[in-house]
Amino acid sequence: MTFDSFEAVDEFYSAFGKAMGFGVNLGGHKKDAITNEKRYQYWHCECGPPKTKKKNNVEGERIESPVGTSRRRKKSKKCGCGAGMAAFLNKDGLWQIHKVELTHTNHAPSPSKSHLIDAGVKQSQIYHALANQLNGFENIPFLLKDMHNAVQKDRCKEFDEQDCHSMFQYFAKMKEANEDFFYSWTVDEANKLKDVVWVDARSRAAYRDFGDVVCFDATYITNRYELPFANFVGVNQHGQSILLGCALIRHEDSETYKWVMRQWLECMGDVQPGGIITDQSTPMANAIQEVLPNSRHRLCVWHILSKVPRKVLAMKNVGEFQKKMKDVVYDSLTPEEFEGRWISLIQSFKLEGNEWLNGLWEDRRRWVPAYVKDVFWAVSLSMQHPIMHIQIHECENNSSNFVQKYTRALDHRANAEKVATANDDRRKARVKSTSIVEKHFQKVYTDAKFREVQHECFSLMYCLPKGETQLTEHVTEYTIEDRIQVGDPVHHVSKELKVVLDREKGELRCTCRLFEHRGILCRHCIRVMEMTNMPSVPEKHVLQRWRKDIKRKHLDIKVGFNDPDKTAEEIRYGVLQYEYEKVFQLAASSPELCDQPFQRHTSWYKSWRNYVVVLPPPRQETMAFRVHKLPQAI
């Protein structure tokens, strides 16, 4: 019998034990020396061999002694039961059972004990019912505390009532600060909080400009609930990651993902993204297919390639295979080229029977760059998709604290975006050539994106024209030979690419599809523009989302963040600073606008200063101000 994952075989034996009336513990295991991946695991009955601990003897040598020999002697349910099961990771990357012991020694578990665990009855009542059924507590093979620990393990995945109250109080404050703040939740049959989604006002505004590509990711957080944290992430005009929504969910199944995506889509005005990037997850794929049918779904190729060492463990030369697989995936320009090189690669390493690789082949249209270059993805197809990272202290965080910490991280991200925008306004990156393309994008693109265009301009030296073909009166196809860096270690190969110039429509199309999937004009198109003496860059090839001369509305929205550590004075100062910053930006645009507010604010400050009396600080309080009279607002 085989299973797709370690979690699947663990769940199988745990369910078997529960059905038969005994608990299951993890026993010994073995890991791969190179990848540190678990390759062997033994499960045993909870009444199996007693644990041992090490201590020093008088001579300082390490000796082992039973746990029960500690200073405080405790009763133990460990009776040396030999029931258990062993499984290993086979050459196909599947967990295979190879040893099972069904006979329990020194105790007799009964299936009749299992039905009381999930009956909704108090644990003490269940324990007393078992005692009556077995004619005494001494006949029960486990303690009441053991039952409590098992139930508590499941309850860790439920929200605490007090935490829920604090979290929704925080949401209410955010909603009060900005009515565009959105949050929604769902409960289970017991009316307990199950999942919650929230999106701040800034993220909703940013989606209008950067909702063409969204990355959806679910990452476990190390708080006491051990709940998956799901987030929607976009890419702004500087190429930075921006949050477009997030959720805490209890289960990673299709129905949960469908609910999360429906709530998020409703929040965004039912406007579906052009493309969505995820990891390999069948529940996610099912949810996207139903809720976002108009969005192009792509799998993160970076994550797929990172799984190779775990999926082909039986190979001795797995490192060599991984390098060649990357070459085939990244360096194939067309689907036909990829298919031929892939088949040759699999045959040369004799991996025709690997189910995981066969699955990748069947699903190649959703992750191989050669198949997805016709859609805009904002980032390089060889990069890890954008993820929002946050540091969460282990075991001490409740749900409301997590929301506050994440909002604080958003505030830092917003500040980074603000700094990048300010730098674009104040500085200009230097051009390194006389190319009209480089000069044009220096004026209109953000610094981060201009440097990508500049890299293409610098690489023109490797592009050589090889010929041209007149397709129609206004359409010409040019052949460009390019020296491309490929492989690991990196080396150069020459490849011919086709660039089609349509003079009537004012557009260029290259077989490398760089502009289509990243919005950056490739060096092959730039070479054709220089060859044909085009006076300017076609407007179609200047992407609006990368421009720095467009006013982004989300930049005027402050991240709704309530820091409980801030004093009331600090909060008021932050509000005033944020609001008056807009006035300063407008006033600085012309001398006339600057002089009038400056004179009025100067006179206001002088009159205001006469009415403010500074009091000595009271005990354990901040500095207080008594304002006798305030001037009229400007």
C-alpha positions in Angstrom: 0.0 0.0 0.0 1.4 3.4 -1.0 0.5 7.0 -0.1 1.2 10.3 -1.9 2.7 12.1 1.2 3.9 11.5 4.8 0.8 13.4 6.1 -1.5 10.9 4.2 0.1 7.8 5.7 0.2 9.4 9.2 -3.5 10.3 8.9 -4.3 6.8 7.7 -2.7 5.0 10.7 -4.1 7.5 13.2 -7.6 7.0 11.8 -7.0 3.2 12.0 -5.9 3.4 15.7 -8.9 5.6 16.6 -11.3 3.2 15.0 -9.7 0.3 16.9 -9.7 2.1 20.2 -6.0 2.9 20.7 -3.8 6.0 20.3 -0.9 6.3 17.9 2.6 7.9 18.6 5.5 8.6 16.2 8.5 6.3 16.8 11.9 6.3 15.3 12.7 7.8 11.9 15.5 8.2 9.4 16.4 11.2 7.2 18.4 11.6 4.0 21.9 12.8 4.8 21.9 15.3 1.9 18.4 16.7 1.7 17.4 16.2 5.4 14.1 14.8 4.0 12.4 12.1 6.2 12.7 8.7 4.4 11.6 6.2 7.1 9.1 6.4 9.9 7.8 4.0 12.6 4.4 4.4 14.3 3.6 2.6 17.5 0.7 2.2 19.9 0.6 4.9 22.6 1.1 2.1 25.2 4.4 1.1 23.5 7.9 1.1 24.9 8.6 3.7 27.7 10.7 6.8 26.9 14.2 7.0 28.3 16.2 10.0 29.2 19.9 10.5 29.6 21.8 11.7 32.7 25.3 11.6 34.0 26.6 9.1 36.6 29.1 9.8 39.3 32.0 9.5 36.9 30.4 11.9 34.5 29.5 9.2 31.9 26.2 9.3 30.0 23.8 6.6 31.1 20.2 5.9 30.2 17.4 5.4 32.8 13.7 4.9 32.5 11.6 8.1 32.7 9.8 6.6 35.7 12.9 6.7 37.8 12.9 10.5 38.2 12.6 12.1 41.7 8.9 12.5 41.3 7.5 9.1 40.4 4.6 9.1 38.0 2.3 6.4 36.8 2.7 5.5 33.1 0.4 3.8 30.6 3.5 2.5 28.8 3.3 -1.3 29.0 5.6 -2.3 26.2 2.9 -2.9 23.6 4.5 -4.1 20.3 1.7 -3.0 17.9 2.9 -0.6 15.2 3.6 0.1 11.6 6.6 1.1 9.5 6.7 2.9 6.1 9.5 4.2 3.9 9.8 6.6 0.9 10.3 4.5 -2.2 12.1 5.5 -5.4 8.9 7.0 -6.9 8.5 9.5 -4.1 5.6 7.6 -2.5 5.3 6.4 1.1 5.1 2.6 1.1 4.0 0.4 4.1 6.4 -2.6 4.6 5.8 -3.7 8.1 2.7 -4.0 10.3 2.2 -5.5 13.8 -1.5 -5.8 14.7 -1.2 -7.7 18.0 -1.4 -5.6 21.2 0.5 -7.0 24.2 -0.3 -6.3 27.9 -3.5 -4.5 27.1 -6.7 -4.9 25.0 -8.0 -1.9 23.1 -11.6 -1.9 22.2 -13.3 -0.2 19.2 -16.3 0.7 21.5 -14.1 3.3 23.1 -13.6 5.4 20.0 -17.2 6.7 19.4 -17.3 8.8 22.6 -14.4 11.1 21.7 -16.3 13.2 19.2 -19.8 12.9 20.8 -19.9 16.5 22.2 -19.9 15.2 25.8 -17.7 16.5 28.6 -14.4 14.6 28.9 -15.1 13.8 32.5 -18.4 12.2 31.6 -16.8 10.2 28.8 -14.2 9.0 31.2 -16.8 7.9 33.8 -18.8 6.2 31.2 -15.8 4.2 30.2 -15.2 3.3 33.8 -18.8 2.0 34.2 -18.5 0.0 31.0 -15.2 -1.6 32.0 -16.1 -2.1 35.7 -13.7 0.4 37.2 -11.2 3.1 36.4 -8.3 0.7 36.8 -9.4 -1.1 33.6 -9.1 2.0 31.4 -5.8 1.9 29.6 -5.4 5.7 29.6 -5.8 8.6 32.0 -8.2 11.5 31.9 -5.3 13.8 31.3 -4.4 11.7 28.2 -7.9 12.3 26.8 -7.6 16.0 27.6 -4.3 16.3 25.7 -5.7 14.6 22.6 -8.8 16.9 22.5 -6.7 20.0 23.2 -4.5 19.2 20.2 -7.6 19.5 17.9 -8.8 22.6 19.7 -5.5 24.4 18.9 -7.0 24.9 15.4 -9.9 26.8 16.8 -10.0 30.5 17.6 -10.3 31.5 21.2 -13.4 33.5 22.1 -11.5 36.3 23.7 -9.1 36.4 20.8 -12.0 36.7 18.4 -13.5 39.5 20.4 -10.2 41.4 20.4 -9.6 40.8 16.7 -13.1 42.1 15.7 -12.6 45.1 18.0 -9.5 45.9 16.1 -11.4 45.5 12.8 -14.1 47.9 14.1 -11.4 50.5 14.8 -10.0 50.0 11.3 -13.4 50.4 9.8 -14.1 53.5 11.8 -10.8 55.0 10.6 -11.7 54.2 6.9 -15.0 52.9 5.8 -13.4 51.2 2.8 -11.8 48.7 5.2 -13.3 45.3 4.5 -13.6 42.1 6.6 -15.8 39.0 6.5 -15.9 35.8 8.4 -17.7 32.4 8.6 -18.5 30.1 11.5 -18.9 26.3 11.8 -21.9 24.3 13.0 -21.0 25.1 16.7 -21.1 28.9 15.9 -17.3 29.1 16.3 -15.2 31.3 14.1 -13.9 29.2 11.2 -12.3 31.6 8.7 -11.8 35.3 8.4 -10.8 37.6 5.5 -9.8 41.2 5.6 -8.6 43.9 3.1 -7.5 47.4 4.1 -8.5 50.5 2.1 -5.1 51.0 0.7 -5.0 47.5 -0.8 -8.4 48.0 -2.4 -7.2 51.2 -4.1 -4.0 49.6 -5.2 -5.9 46.7 -6.9 -7.3 49.2 -9.4 -3.8 49.9 -10.7 -2.1 46.5 -10.0 -4.8 43.9 -10.1 -3.7 42.5 -13.4 -1.6 39.9 -11.7 -2.2 38.3 -8.3 -0.2 35.7 -6.4 -2.2 33.6 -4.0 -0.2 31.8 -1.3 -1.0 29.9 1.9 1.9 29.7 4.5 1.8 28.2 8.0 2.4 30.7 10.8 4.0 29.5 14.0 1.5 30.9 16.4 -0.4 28.7 18.9 -3.2 28.1 16.5 -1.0 26.7 13.7 -3.4 28.1 11.2 -2.6 28.6 7.5 -2.3 32.3 6.6 -3.5 32.9 3.0 -2.7 36.1 1.2 -3.2 37.9 -2.1 0.0 39.7 -3.3 0.5 42.0 -6.2 3.4 43.9 -7.7 3.5 47.7 -7.8 5.2 50.1 -10.2 8.6 49.7 -8.6 8.4 45.9 -8.8 7.8 45.6 -5.0 5.3 43.2 -3.4 2.1 44.8 -2.2 -0.6 43.1 -0.2 -4.1 42.9 -1.8 -5.9 40.9 0.9 -5.3 38.2 3.5 -7.1 35.5 5.5 -6.7 33.2 8.4 -8.3 29.8 7.6 -8.8 26.6 9.5 -8.6 24.1 6.7 -6.8 24.0 3.3 -9.6 22.5 1.2 -11.5 23.6 -1.9 -14.5 24.8 -0.1 -12.5 27.1 2.2 -10.5 28.5 -0.7 -13.7 29.1 -2.7 -15.2 31.1 0.2 -12.0 33.1 0.6 -11.8 33.9 -3.1 -15.5 34.9 -3.3 -15.2 37.3 -0.4 -12.0 38.8 -1.8 -13.5 39.1 -5.3 -16.7 40.8 -3.9 -14.4 43.2 -2.0 -12.6 44.1 -5.2 -15.8 44.9 -7.1 -16.1 41.5 -8.8 -13.1 42.4 -11.1 -11.1 39.2 -11.7 -7.3 39.5 -12.2 -5.8 38.8 -15.6 -3.5 36.1 -14.1 -3.1 34.3 -10.8 0.0 32.5 -9.6 -0.1 29.7 -7.0 1.9 26.7 -5.8 0.9 23.1 -6.8 -2.3 22.6 -4.9 -5.4 20.7 -6.2 -7.8 22.5 -3.8 -6.5 25.9 -4.9 -6.8 24.9 -8.6 -10.4 23.7 -8.1 -11.3 27.0 -6.3 -9.7 29.2 -9.0 -11.4 27.2 -11.8 -14.9 27.9 -10.2 -14.5 31.4 -8.7 -12.0 33.0 -11.1 -12.8 31.3 -14.5 -11.6 34.3 -16.5 -8.2 34.5 -14.8 -5.2 32.7 -16.4 -3.8 30.3 -13.7 -0.1 29.6 -13.6 2.0 27.5 -11.2 5.2 28.9 -9.8 8.0 27.2 -11.7 10.5 28.1 -9.0 8.7 26.0 -6.4 8.2 23.1 -8.8 12.0 22.9 -9.6 12.8 23.2 -5.9 10.9 20.0 -5.3 13.1 17.9 -7.7 15.5 16.5 -5.0 12.5 15.3 -3.0 10.7 13.7 -5.9 13.6 11.8 -7.5 15.4 10.6 -4.4 16.3 7.3 -5.9 18.7 8.9 -8.3 22.4 9.1 -7.4 23.0 12.0 -9.8 19.9 14.0 -8.9 21.9 17.2 -8.8 22.9 16.8 -12.4 19.3 16.0 -13.4 18.1 19.1 -11.7 20.5 21.4 -13.5 19.6 19.9 -16.9 15.9 20.1 -16.1 16.3 23.8 -15.4 18.1 24.3 -18.7 15.3 22.6 -20.6 12.6 24.6 -18.7 14.1 28.0 -18.9 16.0 27.9 -22.2 13.3 26.6 -24.4 11.8 29.4 -26.4 8.9 27.5 -28.0 6.6 24.7 -26.8 7.9 22.5 -29.6 11.5 23.0 -28.5 10.6 22.2 -24.9 8.7 19.1 -25.7 11.6 17.6 -27.7 14.2 18.4 -25.1 12.0 17.2 -22.2 11.4 13.8 -23.8 15.1 13.4 -24.5 15.9 14.4 -20.9 13.5 11.9 -19.3 14.8 9.1 -21.6 18.4 9.8 -20.9 17.9 9.5 -17.1 15.5 6.6 -17.5 12.7 8.3 -15.5 9.7 7.3 -17.7 8.1 5.6 -14.7 8.3 8.6 -12.3 4.7 9.6 -11.5 5.5 13.1 -10.3 7.5 14.0 -13.5 4.7 12.4 -15.6 2.2 14.7 -13.8 4.4 17.7 -14.6 4.4 16.7 -18.3 0.6 16.5 -18.3 0.3 19.9 -16.6 3.1 21.6 -18.6 0.8 24.2 -20.1 0.3 25.7 -16.6 3.9 26.1 -15.5 6.5 25.9 -18.4 7.6 29.4 -19.5 7.3 28.5 -23.2 3.6 28.0 -22.7 2.7 31.0 -20.5 4.8 33.8 -22.1 1.8 35.2 -24.0 0.2 36.5 -20.7 1.5 39.4 -18.6 2.9 38.2 -15.2 4.8 41.3 -14.0 7.8 39.3 -12.8 10.4 37.1 -14.4 9.2 33.5 -15.0 12.4 32.2 -13.4 11.8 34.0 -10.1 10.0 32.9 -7.0 6.6 34.5 -7.1 6.1 37.5 -4.7 5.3 36.6 -1.1 4.7 38.8 1.9 6.9 37.8 4.8 6.2 38.7 8.4 8.0 37.7 11.6 5.6 36.2 14.2 6.9 35.2 17.6 6.3 31.6 18.3 3.5 30.3 20.6 2.7 33.7 22.2 0.6 35.3 19.5 -3.2 35.3 19.4 -5.2 36.2 16.4 -5.7 39.9 17.1 -2.0 40.4 17.8 -1.2 38.7 14.5 -3.5 41.1 12.6 -1.9 44.1 14.3 1.6 42.8 13.6 0.8 42.2 10.0 -0.7 45.6 9.6 2.4 47.1 11.1 4.4 45.2 8.4 2.1 46.7 5.8 2.9 50.1 7.2 6.6 49.4 6.6 5.9 48.2 3.1 3.9 51.4 2.4 6.8 53.5 3.6 9.2 51.6 1.3 7.0 52.4 -1.6 6.7 56.0 -0.5 10.5 56.3 -0.4 10.9 54.7 -3.8 8.4 57.1 -5.3 10.1 60.1 -3.7 13.4 59.0 -5.1 11.9 58.8 -8.6 10.6 62.3 -8.3 13.9 63.8 -7.1 16.5 61.8 -9.0 17.1 60.5 -12.5 19.1 57.4 -13.4 21.9 58.1 -15.8 21.7 56.9 -19.4 24.7 55.0 -20.7 24.1 55.4 -24.5 22.6 57.7 -27.1 19.7 55.3 -27.7 16.3 57.1 -28.0 14.7 54.1 -26.3 16.9 54.4 -23.2 16.3 58.2 -23.0 12.6 57.8 -23.4 12.2 55.2 -20.7 14.4 57.2 -18.4 11.8 59.9 -18.5 8.6 57.8 -18.0 9.5 54.6 -16.2 10.3 54.1 -12.5 14.0 53.7 -11.7 13.6 50.0 -11.0 11.9 49.3 -14.3 14.2 51.7 -16.3 17.2 49.7 -15.2 15.6 46.6 -16.7 15.2 48.4 -20.0 18.8 49.7 -19.7 20.0 46.1 -19.4 18.3 45.3 -22.7 19.9 48.3 -24.3 23.3 47.3 -23.0 22.8 43.8 -24.5 22.3 45.2 -28.0 26.0 44.4 -28.7 25.0 40.7 -28.8 22.2 41.2 -31.3 23.1 40.8 -35.0 20.6 41.3 -37.9 20.5 38.2 -40.2 17.8 39.1 -42.7 14.3 40.3 -43.2 11.1 39.1 -45.0 8.3 41.4 -46.2 5.1 39.7 -45.2 2.6 42.3 -46.3 2.7 46.0 -47.3 3.0 47.2 -43.7 4.4 44.1 -41.9 8.0 43.0 -42.0 9.7 40.0 -40.2 13.3 40.5 -39.1 15.7 37.7 -38.1 18.0 38.6 -35.2 20.8 36.4 -33.9 21.4 36.7 -30.2 24.1 35.3 -27.8 22.0 34.0 -24.9 23.3 33.0 -21.5 22.2 29.5 -20.6 23.0 26.6 -18.4 24.8 26.0 -15.1 27.6 26.9 -15.2 26.6 29.8 -17.5 27.7 29.7 -21.1 26.6 31.5 -24.3 24.8 30.0 -27.2 23.6 31.7 -30.4 19.9 31.6 -31.2 17.8 33.2 -33.9 14.7 35.1 -33.0 12.0 36.6 -35.1 10.7 40.2 -34.7 7.6 41.2 -36.6 7.2 45.0 -37.1 3.7 46.3 -38.0 4.1 49.9 -39.1 0.4 50.5 -39.5 -0.4 49.5 -36.0 2.8 50.7 -34.5 3.7 47.5 -32.7 6.6 45.0 -32.5 6.3 41.3 -31.6 9.3 39.1 -30.7 9.4 35.3 -30.2 11.1 35.8 -26.8 7.8 37.4 -25.6 9.6 39.5 -23.0 7.2 42.5 -23.4 4.2 40.2 -23.3 5.0 38.7 -19.9 7.0 41.4 -18.2 6.1 44.6 -19.9 9.8 45.4 -20.8 10.8 46.0 -24.4 13.3 43.4 -25.4 16.7 44.1 -27.0 15.6 42.3 -30.3 12.8 44.8 -30.8 15.1 47.7 -29.9 17.6 46.5 -32.5 14.8 46.5 -35.1 13.8 50.0 -34.0 17.3 51.3 -34.6 17.6 49.5 -37.9 14.4 51.1 -39.2 15.2 54.5 -37.7 12.0 54.7 -35.7 11.8 58.3 -34.3 10.1 57.3 -31.0 8.9 54.4 -29.0 5.4 53.2 -30.0 2.9 54.2 -27.2 1.7 50.6 -27.0 5.1 49.5 -25.7 5.1 52.0 -22.8 3.2 50.1 -20.1 1.1 52.3 -17.8 1.7 50.3 -14.7 5.5 51.0 -14.8 5.2 54.7 -15.4 6.3 57.2 -12.7 4.4 60.2 -14.0 1.0 58.7 -13.1 -0.6 59.6 -9.8 -1.5 56.5 -7.9 -4.5 56.9 -5.7 -3.5 54.3 -3.2 -0.5 56.4 -2.3 -2.8 59.0 -0.7 -4.4 56.4 1.6 -2.8 55.7 4.9 -2.5 52.1 6.1 -5.2 51.7 8.8 -2.9 50.9 11.7 -3.8 51.3 15.4 -0.7 50.9 17.5 -1.7 50.3 21.2 1.9 51.3 22.2 1.4 54.9 20.9 0.2 57.7 23.1 -2.7 59.8 22.2 -0.3 62.7 21.4 1.7 60.5 19.0 -1.5 59.4 17.3 -2.7 63.0 16.8 0.8 64.0 15.5 0.7 61.1 13.0 -2.7 62.1 11.7 -1.8 65.8 11.3 1.5 64.9 9.6 -0.2 62.6 7.1 -3.0 65.1 6.3 -0.8 68.2 6.0 1.7 66.3 3.8 -0.9 66.6 1.0 -1.1 70.3 1.5 2.7 70.6 1.4 2.9 68.7 -1.8 0.3 70.8 -3.5 1.8 74.1 -2.2 5.3 73.2 -3.3 4.1 72.8 -6.9 4.2 76.6 -7.5 5.5 79.8 -5.7 2.1 81.4 -5.6 0.5 78.4 -3.8 3.5 78.2 -1.4 3.6 81.8 -0.2 -0.1 82.1 0.9 -0.3 79.0 3.1 3.1 79.7 4.5 2.1 83.2 5.6 -1.2 82.1 7.1 0.3 79.1 8.9 3.1 81.3 10.3 0.6 83.8 11.8 -1.6 80.9 13.0 1.3 79.3 14.8 2.2 82.6 16.5 -1.3 83.1 17.8 -1.7 79.4 18.8 1.5 79.4 20.7 0.1 82.1 23.1 -2.8 79.8 24.1 -0.8 76.7 24.9 0.4 76.1 28.4 2.7 73.2 29.1 1.9 71.4 32.4 4.4 69.4 34.4 4.0 65.7 33.6 1.7 63.9 36.0 2.7 60.5 37.5 2.9 57.7 35.0 1.3 59.8 32.2 2.6 61.6 29.2 3.1 65.4 28.8 -0.3 67.2 28.9 -1.3 70.3 27.1 -4.0 72.7 28.1 -5.4 74.7 25.2 -7.4 77.7 26.4 -8.4 78.9 22.9 -7.9 77.7 19.4 -8.0 79.7 16.2 -10.4 79.0 13.4 -9.4 76.2 11.0 -7.9 77.4 7.8 
